[in-house]
Amino acid sequence: MQSWFTAALVYVIVWWLLFFMVLPIGVRHDRKDEHAEASGAPRNPRMLIKAGITSLVAVAVTYGIDQLIRSGMLAGLVQ
């Protein structure tokens, strides 16, 4: 990428997208509700683990995007 600011911006966007994809994984609630509504907050959301995994994957995805840009495969799309 052309600058550290651009790389950081891409990383933040990728991180948030991945984080929202990872949030519902492994969620269990305390009780079953008769209605079609969620019963409330999950028992153990494991936020630190999800944030850590998201951070590592976001680094890899950002690196992959950088390599695609540098290879010239996206030359017509990104300048």
Buried (B, 14 or more C-beta within 10 A) or exposed (E): BEEEEEBEEBBEEBBEEBBEEBBEEEEEEEEEEEEEEEEEEBEEEBEEEBEEBBEEBBEEBBEEBBEEBEEEEEEEEEE
